């Protein structure tokens, strides 16, 4: 998730889909808010594959904290693949904020509106 919601208040999680599909994408590391994605490279995360990973802003997903936790327990579906550092996460969030195509609702969840 892109945020750390207050679960007791049932604040929602905000998730971003990722892809390694490079077609028509700039592969330079960093923020590409004008194109709606952030590029993570291998030097950002040793736990991932050798290809760039694109954090997509056109398909952000809101899930209530309680719903997410309950579904994870019931379906045994939650599996952490790895983590990214705070600096990289902050860079991704700042890129989301800069993207004019991202609705204010999502920015509000990130507590920036």
C-alpha positions as a LaTeX table, in Angstrom:
\begin{tabular}{lrrr}
\hline
Residue & $x$ (\AA) & $y$ (\AA) & $z$ (\AA) \\
\hline
Unk1 & 0.00 & 0.00 & 0.00 \\
Unk2 & 0.95 & 3.60 & $-0.53$ \\
Unk3 & $-0.33$ & 4.68 & 2.86 \\
Unk4 & $-0.48$ & 3.58 & 6.48 \\
Unk5 & $-4.16$ & 3.91 & 7.43 \\
Unk6 & $-5.60$ & 4.02 & 10.92 \\
Unk7 & $-7.17$ & 0.56 & 11.01 \\
Unk8 & $-9.18$ & 1.32 & 14.15 \\
Unk9 & $-10.89$ & 4.16 & 12.24 \\
Unk10 & $-11.29$ & 1.89 & 9.18 \\
Unk11 & $-9.39$ & 4.32 & 7.00 \\
Unk12 & $-8.83$ & 2.86 & 3.53 \\
Unk13 & $-5.65$ & 1.46 & 2.05 \\
Unk14 & $-4.53$ & 2.88 & $-1.27$ \\
Unk15 & $-2.83$ & 0.37 & $-3.56$ \\
Unk16 & $-1.14$ & 0.88 & $-6.90$ \\
Unk17 & $-0.84$ & $-1.80$ & $-9.54$ \\
Unk18 & 2.61 & $-2.52$ & $-10.94$ \\
Unk19 & 3.85 & $-3.97$ & $-14.19$ \\
Unk20 & 7.11 & $-4.83$ & $-15.89$ \\
Unk21 & 5.59 & $-4.29$ & $-19.35$ \\
Unk22 & 7.81 & $-1.69$ & $-21.03$ \\
Unk23 & 5.82 & $-1.01$ & $-24.22$ \\
Unk24 & 5.64 & 2.74 & $-24.89$ \\
Unk25 & 7.12 & 3.59 & $-21.48$ \\
Unk26 & 10.15 & 5.62 & $-20.51$ \\
Unk27 & 12.38 & 3.28 & $-18.50$ \\
Unk28 & 14.42 & 5.95 & $-16.75$ \\
Unk29 & 14.33 & 5.57 & $-12.98$ \\
Unk30 & 12.06 & 7.96 & $-11.09$ \\
Unk31 & 8.89 & 9.99 & $-11.48$ \\
Unk32 & 7.05 & 10.26 & $-14.77$ \\
Unk33 & 3.90 & 11.94 & $-13.44$ \\
Unk34 & 3.03 & 13.34 & $-16.88$ \\
Unk35 & 2.74 & 9.73 & $-18.07$ \\
Unk36 & 1.11 & 8.41 & $-14.88$ \\
Unk37 & 3.77 & 6.12 & $-13.47$ \\
Unk38 & 6.93 & 5.82 & $-11.39$ \\
Unk39 & 9.84 & 3.60 & $-12.46$ \\
Unk40 & 11.59 & 1.46 & $-9.87$ \\
Unk41 & 14.86 & $-0.09$ & $-10.99$ \\
Unk42 & 16.79 & $-3.03$ & $-9.61$ \\
Unk43 & 19.07 & $-0.82$ & $-7.54$ \\
Unk44 & 15.95 & 0.34 & $-5.64$ \\
Unk45 & 14.94 & $-3.17$ & $-4.59$ \\
Unk46 & 17.20 & $-6.18$ & $-4.61$ \\
Unk47 & 14.26 & $-8.46$ & $-3.82$ \\
Unk48 & 12.71 & $-8.00$ & $-7.27$ \\
Unk49 & 13.65 & $-9.11$ & $-10.76$ \\
Unk50 & 16.13 & $-7.47$ & $-13.09$ \\
Unk51 & 13.52 & $-5.55$ & $-15.09$ \\
Unk52 & 12.19 & $-2.07$ & $-14.32$ \\
Unk53 & 8.92 & $-2.02$ & $-12.39$ \\
Unk54 & 6.31 & 0.59 & $-13.25$ \\
Unk55 & 4.05 & 1.79 & $-10.43$ \\
Unk56 & 0.89 & 2.76 & $-12.31$ \\
Unk57 & $-1.30$ & 5.66 & $-11.19$ \\
Unk58 & $-4.15$ & 5.05 & $-13.64$ \\
Unk59 & $-5.45$ & 2.07 & $-11.67$ \\
Unk60 & $-5.16$ & 3.04 & $-8.01$ \\
Unk61 & $-7.30$ & 0.85 & $-5.77$ \\
Unk62 & $-9.06$ & 1.85 & $-2.54$ \\
Unk63 & $-9.81$ & $-0.93$ & $-0.04$ \\
Unk64 & $-11.20$ & $-0.40$ & 3.44 \\
Unk65 & $-8.74$ & $-1.50$ & 6.11 \\
Unk66 & $-11.22$ & $-3.85$ & 7.78 \\
Unk67 & $-12.25$ & $-5.40$ & 4.48 \\
Unk68 & $-8.63$ & $-5.93$ & 3.47 \\
Unk69 & $-7.73$ & $-7.56$ & 6.79 \\
Unk70 & $-10.84$ & $-9.77$ & 6.81 \\
Unk71 & $-10.34$ & $-10.94$ & 3.22 \\
Unk72 & $-6.68$ & $-11.64$ & 3.89 \\
Unk73 & $-7.57$ & $-13.78$ & 6.90 \\
Unk74 & $-10.47$ & $-15.60$ & 5.21 \\
Unk75 & $-8.70$ & $-16.30$ & 1.94 \\
Unk76 & $-5.18$ & $-16.58$ & 3.28 \\
Unk77 & $-4.44$ & $-14.32$ & 0.31 \\
Unk78 & $-2.04$ & $-11.76$ & 1.75 \\
Unk79 & 1.57 & $-12.45$ & 0.95 \\
Unk80 & 4.31 & $-9.88$ & 1.36 \\
Unk81 & 6.80 & $-10.14$ & $-1.47$ \\
Unk82 & 9.15 & $-7.48$ & $-0.20$ \\
Unk83 & 9.36 & $-3.93$ & 1.01 \\
Unk84 & 10.68 & $-0.65$ & $-0.25$ \\
Unk85 & 12.41 & 1.98 & 1.84 \\
Unk86 & 10.75 & 5.10 & 3.21 \\
Unk87 & 12.67 & 7.38 & 0.83 \\
Unk88 & 11.48 & 5.46 & $-2.24$ \\
Unk89 & 7.91 & 5.32 & $-0.92$ \\
Unk90 & 7.94 & 9.09 & $-0.31$ \\
Unk91 & 9.22 & 9.61 & $-3.88$ \\
Unk92 & 6.38 & 7.50 & $-5.27$ \\
Unk93 & 3.78 & 9.37 & $-3.18$ \\
Unk94 & 5.19 & 12.73 & $-4.32$ \\
Unk95 & 4.92 & 11.52 & $-7.90$ \\
Unk96 & 1.27 & 10.53 & $-7.35$ \\
Unk97 & 0.63 & 14.03 & $-6.00$ \\
Unk98 & 2.23 & 15.62 & $-9.09$ \\
Unk99 & 0.14 & 13.54 & $-11.49$ \\
Unk100 & $-2.74$ & 15.74 & $-12.66$ \\
Unk101 & $-4.77$ & 12.68 & $-13.71$ \\
Unk102 & $-4.98$ & 11.37 & $-10.12$ \\
Unk103 & $-8.27$ & 12.43 & $-8.47$ \\
Unk104 & $-8.15$ & 14.45 & $-5.24$ \\
Unk105 & $-9.86$ & 11.58 & $-3.42$ \\
Unk106 & $-6.69$ & 9.51 & $-3.72$ \\
Unk107 & $-4.53$ & 12.44 & $-2.70$ \\
Unk108 & $-6.77$ & 12.94 & 0.34 \\
Unk109 & $-6.15$ & 9.32 & 1.37 \\
Unk110 & $-2.45$ & 10.11 & 1.17 \\
Unk111 & $-3.26$ & 13.07 & 3.48 \\
Unk112 & $-1.99$ & 15.72 & 1.10 \\
Unk113 & $-5.21$ & 17.58 & 0.14 \\
\hline
\end{tabular}
